[in-house]
């Protein structure tokens, strides 16, 4: 079964929630393009400011995983 991937352009400040975990809101801090890798986004947890993570934009744009607020 193909995954549902919707092409949306992420921007700094975009807010996302993980599907099935609406209490965890992530905010895109900035976008990066690692050498020889797909585009990524550095995201922050809106409640735990010291927690940052980097995800491929394809993961964050997959509507079965994340929902844009």
MIRO-423906 format. One record per residue (C-alpha): residue number from 1; residue in one letter; y, x, z. Coordinates in Angstrom, 3 decimals, m for minus. Each point is the difference from the previous one (the first is absolute). Example, Ala and Ser with C-alpha at 12.3 -4.5 7.8 and 13.67 -1.06 7.14 Angstrom:
BEGIN
<site num="1" residuo="A" y="m4.500" x="12.300" z="7.800"/>
<site num="2" residuo="S" y="3.440" x="1.370" z="m0.660"/>
END
This chain:
BEGIN
<site num="1" residuo="X" y="0.000" x="0.000" z="0.000"/>
<site num="2" residuo="X" y="3.340" x="1.576" z="m0.976"/>
<site num="3" residuo="X" y="2.595" x="0.567" z="2.690"/>
<site num="4" residuo="X" y="3.242" x="m1.918" z="m0.178"/>
<site num="5" residuo="X" y="2.673" x="2.584" z="m0.746"/>
<site num="6" residuo="X" y="3.464" x="m1.287" z="m0.779"/>
<site num="7" residuo="X" y="2.432" x="2.527" z="m1.409"/>
<site num="8" residuo="X" y="3.127" x="m0.076" z="2.128"/>
<site num="9" residuo="X" y="2.493" x="2.763" z="0.422"/>
<site num="10" residuo="X" y="0.223" x="1.075" z="3.617"/>
<site num="11" residuo="X" y="3.326" x="1.108" z="1.391"/>
<site num="12" residuo="X" y="1.121" x="1.544" z="3.266"/>
<site num="13" residuo="X" y="0.508" x="m2.772" z="2.539"/>
<site num="14" residuo="X" y="m2.683" x="m2.331" z="m1.412"/>
<site num="15" residuo="X" y="m1.994" x="m1.738" z="2.717"/>
<site num="16" residuo="X" y="m3.750" x="m0.530" z="m0.333"/>
<site num="17" residuo="X" y="m2.648" x="m1.596" z="2.162"/>
<site num="18" residuo="X" y="m3.674" x="0.833" z="m0.105"/>
<site num="19" residuo="X" y="m2.051" x="m3.012" z="m1.082"/>
<site num="20" residuo="X" y="m1.813" x="m1.390" z="3.034"/>
<site num="21" residuo="X" y="2.250" x="1.909" z="2.448"/>
<site num="22" residuo="X" y="3.417" x="m1.694" z="m0.149"/>
<site num="23" residuo="X" y="1.028" x="1.613" z="3.304"/>
<site num="24" residuo="X" y="0.165" x="3.420" z="m1.722"/>
<site num="25" residuo="X" y="3.107" x="0.239" z="m2.168"/>
<site num="26" residuo="X" y="0.478" x="3.189" z="m2.028"/>
<site num="27" residuo="X" y="3.322" x="1.144" z="m1.437"/>
<site num="28" residuo="X" y="0.237" x="2.320" z="m3.014"/>
<site num="29" residuo="X" y="2.010" x="3.033" z="1.116"/>
<site num="30" residuo="X" y="0.016" x="1.869" z="m3.313"/>
<site num="31" residuo="X" y="m2.018" x="0.548" z="m3.161"/>
<site num="32" residuo="X" y="m1.630" x="3.291" z="m0.993"/>
<site num="33" residuo="X" y="m1.830" x="1.414" z="m3.014"/>
<site num="34" residuo="X" y="m2.479" x="2.636" z="1.215"/>
<site num="35" residuo="X" y="m0.901" x="2.574" z="m2.637"/>
<site num="36" residuo="X" y="m2.891" x="m1.173" z="m2.202"/>
<site num="37" residuo="X" y="m0.421" x="m3.233" z="1.979"/>
<site num="38" residuo="X" y="1.136" x="m3.602" z="m0.431"/>
<site num="39" residuo="X" y="3.248" x="m1.226" z="1.561"/>
<site num="40" residuo="X" y="m0.098" x="m0.513" z="3.761"/>
<site num="41" residuo="X" y="2.193" x="m1.646" z="2.617"/>
<site num="42" residuo="X" y="0.691" x="1.221" z="3.523"/>
<site num="43" residuo="X" y="m0.042" x="m3.015" z="2.289"/>
<site num="44" residuo="X" y="1.005" x="m0.618" z="3.596"/>
<site num="45" residuo="X" y="m1.394" x="m2.468" z="2.489"/>
<site num="46" residuo="X" y="2.932" x="m2.258" z="0.935"/>
<site num="47" residuo="X" y="m1.003" x="m0.015" z="3.693"/>
<site num="48" residuo="X" y="m1.236" x="3.585" z="0.410"/>
<site num="49" residuo="X" y="2.790" x="2.071" z="m1.516"/>
<site num="50" residuo="X" y="m1.771" x="3.328" z="0.403"/>
<site num="51" residuo="X" y="m2.958" x="m1.151" z="m2.090"/>
<site num="52" residuo="X" y="0.291" x="0.880" z="m3.685"/>
<site num="53" residuo="X" y="m2.660" x="m0.106" z="m2.672"/>
<site num="54" residuo="X" y="m0.178" x="0.711" z="m3.695"/>
<site num="55" residuo="X" y="m1.830" x="m2.373" z="m2.338"/>
<site num="56" residuo="X" y="m0.434" x="m0.098" z="m3.749"/>
<site num="57" residuo="X" y="2.304" x="m2.629" z="m1.460"/>
<site num="58" residuo="X" y="m3.027" x="m1.584" z="m1.701"/>
<site num="59" residuo="X" y="m1.438" x="m0.767" z="3.459"/>
<site num="60" residuo="X" y="3.258" x="m1.486" z="1.272"/>
<site num="61" residuo="X" y="0.381" x="m2.102" z="m3.166"/>
<site num="62" residuo="X" y="m3.570" x="m1.359" z="0.262"/>
<site num="63" residuo="X" y="0.558" x="m3.621" z="1.058"/>
<site num="64" residuo="X" y="m3.450" x="m0.181" z="1.588"/>
<site num="65" residuo="X" y="1.137" x="2.723" z="2.461"/>
<site num="66" residuo="X" y="3.769" x="m0.366" z="0.500"/>
<site num="67" residuo="X" y="2.518" x="m2.795" z="m0.365"/>
<site num="68" residuo="X" y="3.666" x="0.684" z="m0.727"/>
<site num="69" residuo="X" y="2.389" x="m1.819" z="2.333"/>
END
